[in-house]
């Protein structure tokens, strides 16, 4: 992927704010151009301004990077991948992800994208969300200084999620949780389409969680994803004992993701 400074310089040049060289060096001209780019907070660090510039360009082109916050999370990484493909090919990337799957096993949760699912969970959005306290502190995966002590999720999965997190703490303990990066929180509620597809993500109902997205990237299989390693077997067994589904375990992609919906 193109280096961030180089990409930001190209964006700034295309917007008419930068006339210097595309050299990957954030010098004085780059800093001045960033300050002129609408939507960038000049009080942010230079690194955050560069990322925000890229996020704004992605958003303007129709690829959602998540909040314009200057942090390089999984939503931003995915949006940049799509943005670069679009810039090179002048068309959006085609959908690579299968959206229709066979029922694989019984589940206490409804099958995704069915009338039963819609009736059970209701519409997408935040109207059915509740906040649950966590039994151990997590950290935001792409900004580890930001602590996460509670989460918003759908009211119908709240008790199940609390039970899972409590069992994780009991089985692993705080030290082991930290060693395995089970406390690197990626996402719960986020009203958006699925990556590489057109349907609403399970996150749009607040019934899915992502963990440690940097080491369990969307398209990685069990040959690369950390969560596919044997030391995470207990983690997955806890989720599955409560009926949650791992896309990694079931379909060998998106190992960061677990959802309260059958596939």
C-alpha positions as CSV (number, residue, x, y, z in Angstrom):
1,X,0.0,0.0,0.0
2,X,1.2,3.5,-0.8
3,X,3.0,5.2,2.2
4,X,0.7,7.4,4.1
5,X,2.6,10.7,3.7
6,X,3.0,10.1,-0.1
7,X,-0.7,9.4,-0.4
8,X,-1.6,12.5,1.7
9,X,0.6,14.6,-0.5
10,X,-1.0,13.3,-3.7
11,X,-4.5,14.0,-2.2
12,X,-3.4,17.5,-1.2
13,X,-1.9,18.1,-4.7
14,X,-5.1,16.9,-6.4
15,X,-7.1,19.3,-4.2
16,X,-4.9,22.2,-5.2
17,X,-3.4,22.8,-1.8
18,X,0.1,21.4,-2.4
19,X,2.6,22.1,-5.1
20,X,5.7,20.4,-3.7
21,X,7.3,17.1,-4.6
22,X,5.5,13.8,-3.8
23,X,8.5,12.6,-1.8
24,X,7.0,11.1,1.4
25,X,8.6,13.8,3.6
26,X,6.2,15.8,5.7
27,X,8.0,19.1,5.4
28,X,6.9,22.7,5.8
29,X,4.9,22.7,2.5
30,X,3.0,19.6,3.4
31,X,2.2,21.0,6.9
32,X,0.9,24.2,5.3
33,X,-1.2,22.3,2.8
34,X,-2.7,20.1,5.6
35,X,-3.7,23.2,7.5
36,X,-5.7,24.4,4.4
37,X,-7.5,21.1,3.8
38,X,-11.1,21.3,5.0
39,X,-12.0,19.1,7.9
40,X,-8.5,18.6,9.4
41,X,-8.0,19.6,13.0
42,X,-4.8,21.6,13.1
43,X,-4.5,21.0,16.8
44,X,-3.9,17.3,16.1
45,X,-0.4,15.8,15.8
46,X,1.1,15.8,12.3
47,X,0.5,12.0,12.0
48,X,-3.2,12.4,12.9
49,X,-3.5,15.2,10.3
50,X,-2.0,13.0,7.6
51,X,-4.4,10.2,8.4
52,X,-7.4,12.5,8.7
53,X,-6.5,13.9,5.2
54,X,-6.6,10.4,3.8
55,X,-9.8,9.6,5.7
56,X,-11.5,12.7,4.3
57,X,-10.5,11.8,0.7
58,X,-11.8,8.3,1.2
59,X,-15.1,9.6,2.5
60,X,-15.5,12.1,-0.3
61,X,-15.0,9.3,-2.8
62,X,-17.7,7.2,-1.2
63,X,-15.6,4.7,0.8
64,X,-16.3,4.9,4.6
65,X,-13.2,5.2,6.8
66,X,-15.3,5.5,10.0
67,X,-15.0,8.6,12.1
68,X,-12.6,11.3,10.8
69,X,-10.4,11.1,13.9
70,X,-6.9,10.7,12.6
71,X,-6.5,7.1,13.8
72,X,-5.7,4.3,11.4
73,X,-8.2,1.6,12.4
74,X,-9.6,-1.3,10.4
75,X,-12.3,0.8,8.8
76,X,-9.7,3.3,7.5
77,X,-7.4,0.6,6.2
78,X,-10.3,-1.0,4.3
79,X,-11.5,2.3,2.9
80,X,-8.0,3.2,1.7
81,X,-7.7,-0.2,0.0
82,X,-10.9,0.5,-1.8
83,X,-9.9,4.1,-2.5
84,X,-6.6,3.2,-4.1
85,X,-8.3,0.5,-6.2
86,X,-10.8,3.1,-7.4
87,X,-8.1,5.6,-8.2
88,X,-6.1,3.1,-10.3
89,X,-9.1,1.5,-12.1
90,X,-11.7,4.2,-12.0
91,X,-14.3,1.7,-10.7
92,X,-15.1,0.5,-7.2
93,X,-13.7,-2.9,-6.3
94,X,-16.0,-5.8,-7.0
95,X,-17.6,-7.7,-4.0
96,X,-15.4,-10.7,-3.1
97,X,-17.2,-11.8,0.0
98,X,-20.0,-14.5,-0.2
99,X,-23.2,-13.1,1.3
100,X,-25.3,-16.2,1.1
101,X,-24.2,-19.3,3.2
102,X,-25.7,-22.6,4.1
103,X,-26.9,-23.2,7.6
104,X,-24.1,-25.1,9.3
105,X,-25.3,-25.9,12.8
106,X,-28.1,-25.2,15.2
107,X,-28.0,-21.9,17.0
108,X,-30.0,-20.0,19.6
109,X,-29.7,-16.9,17.4
110,X,-31.6,-16.5,14.1
111,X,-29.9,-17.0,10.8
112,X,-28.5,-13.7,9.4
113,X,-30.5,-12.0,6.6
114,X,-33.7,-13.8,7.0
115,X,-37.2,-12.7,7.9
116,X,-36.8,-14.4,11.3
117,X,-33.6,-12.4,11.9
118,X,-35.4,-9.1,11.0
119,X,-38.3,-9.9,13.3
120,X,-36.0,-10.9,16.2
121,X,-33.6,-8.0,16.2
122,X,-35.6,-5.2,14.5
123,X,-34.2,-2.5,12.3
124,X,-30.6,-1.5,12.0
125,X,-29.5,1.5,14.1
126,X,-29.1,2.3,17.8
127,X,-32.6,2.3,19.1
128,X,-32.2,-1.2,20.7
129,X,-28.8,-0.7,22.1
130,X,-27.9,-0.9,25.8
131,X,-24.5,-0.4,27.5
132,X,-22.8,-3.2,29.4
133,X,-20.0,-2.9,31.8
134,X,-16.9,-5.1,31.2
135,X,-15.3,-7.3,33.8
136,X,-11.9,-6.3,32.6
137,X,-10.6,-3.2,30.9
138,X,-10.0,-3.3,27.1
139,X,-8.2,-0.9,24.9
140,X,-9.0,0.5,21.5
141,X,-7.0,-1.6,19.1
142,X,-5.8,1.4,17.0
143,X,-5.3,3.8,19.9
144,X,-4.3,1.7,22.8
145,X,-4.1,4.8,25.1
146,X,-7.9,4.9,25.0
147,X,-9.4,2.5,27.5
148,X,-12.7,0.7,27.0
149,X,-14.6,-0.2,30.2
150,X,-18.1,-0.6,28.7
151,X,-19.7,-1.4,25.4
152,X,-22.9,-0.7,23.6
153,X,-24.7,-3.7,22.1
154,X,-28.2,-4.9,21.2
155,X,-30.3,-5.5,24.3
156,X,-31.1,-9.1,23.2
157,X,-27.4,-10.1,23.3
158,X,-26.4,-8.1,26.3
159,X,-26.7,-10.8,29.0
160,X,-25.0,-13.3,26.8
161,X,-22.1,-11.0,26.0
162,X,-21.6,-10.2,29.7
163,X,-21.6,-13.9,30.5
164,X,-19.0,-14.6,27.8
165,X,-16.6,-11.8,29.0
166,X,-17.0,-13.0,32.6
167,X,-16.1,-16.5,31.6
168,X,-13.1,-15.3,29.6
169,X,-11.8,-13.5,32.7
170,X,-12.4,-16.6,34.8
171,X,-10.6,-19.0,32.3
172,X,-7.7,-16.8,31.2
173,X,-7.1,-14.2,33.9
174,X,-6.1,-10.6,33.3
175,X,-2.4,-11.3,32.5
176,X,-3.1,-14.0,29.9
177,X,-5.9,-11.9,28.4
178,X,-3.3,-9.1,27.9
179,X,-0.7,-11.5,26.6
180,X,-3.1,-12.9,23.9
181,X,-4.4,-9.4,23.1
182,X,-8.0,-10.5,23.9
183,X,-8.4,-7.0,25.3
184,X,-7.7,-5.2,22.0
185,X,-11.2,-4.1,21.1
186,X,-12.0,-3.3,17.5
187,X,-15.7,-2.7,17.1
188,X,-19.2,-3.5,18.2
189,X,-22.1,-1.2,17.1
190,X,-21.3,0.5,13.8
191,X,-24.1,1.1,11.2
192,X,-22.3,0.2,7.9
193,X,-22.4,-2.3,5.1
194,X,-20.2,-5.4,5.3
195,X,-16.7,-5.1,4.0
196,X,-16.6,-6.1,0.4
197,X,-20.3,-6.5,0.1
198,X,-23.6,-4.6,0.1
199,X,-25.7,-5.9,2.9
200,X,-25.8,-4.4,6.4
201,X,-23.0,-5.6,8.6
202,X,-24.0,-7.5,11.8
203,X,-22.4,-4.5,13.6
204,X,-25.3,-2.4,12.3
205,X,-27.5,-4.1,14.9
206,X,-24.8,-4.2,17.6
207,X,-24.7,-8.0,17.7
208,X,-21.1,-8.5,16.6
209,X,-17.7,-7.9,18.2
210,X,-14.3,-7.5,16.6
211,X,-11.1,-8.1,18.5
212,X,-7.4,-7.4,17.7
213,X,-8.1,-6.5,14.0
214,X,-4.5,-5.7,13.2
215,X,-3.4,-9.3,13.8
216,X,-6.6,-10.9,12.5
217,X,-7.2,-9.0,9.3
218,X,-10.4,-9.4,7.3
219,X,-9.1,-11.5,4.4
220,X,-6.5,-13.5,6.4
221,X,-7.0,-17.2,6.7
222,X,-5.9,-19.6,9.5
223,X,-2.4,-19.6,8.1
224,X,-1.9,-15.9,9.2
225,X,-4.6,-15.0,11.7
226,X,-3.5,-15.0,15.4
227,X,-6.9,-16.2,16.6
228,X,-6.5,-19.4,14.6
229,X,-3.7,-20.5,16.9
230,X,-4.3,-23.3,19.5
231,X,-4.0,-20.9,22.5
232,X,-7.3,-19.3,21.4
233,X,-9.3,-22.5,21.5
234,X,-10.8,-21.8,24.9
235,X,-11.7,-18.3,23.8
236,X,-13.7,-19.6,20.9
237,X,-15.2,-22.4,22.9
238,X,-16.6,-19.9,25.4
239,X,-18.2,-17.9,22.6
240,X,-19.6,-21.0,20.9
241,X,-20.9,-22.4,24.1
242,X,-23.2,-19.3,24.2
243,X,-24.2,-19.8,20.6
244,X,-22.0,-17.1,19.0
245,X,-20.5,-17.7,15.6
246,X,-16.9,-17.1,14.5
247,X,-16.6,-16.4,10.8
248,X,-12.9,-17.4,11.1
249,X,-13.8,-20.9,12.5
250,X,-16.8,-21.4,10.1
251,X,-15.5,-19.8,6.9
252,X,-11.8,-19.1,7.4
253,X,-11.9,-15.3,7.0
254,X,-12.5,-12.3,9.3
255,X,-11.0,-14.1,12.4
256,X,-11.4,-10.9,14.4
257,X,-15.2,-11.2,14.2
258,X,-17.8,-13.0,16.3
259,X,-21.6,-12.6,16.0
260,X,-24.9,-13.5,17.6
261,X,-26.4,-14.7,14.3
262,X,-26.1,-18.0,12.5
263,X,-24.7,-18.2,9.0
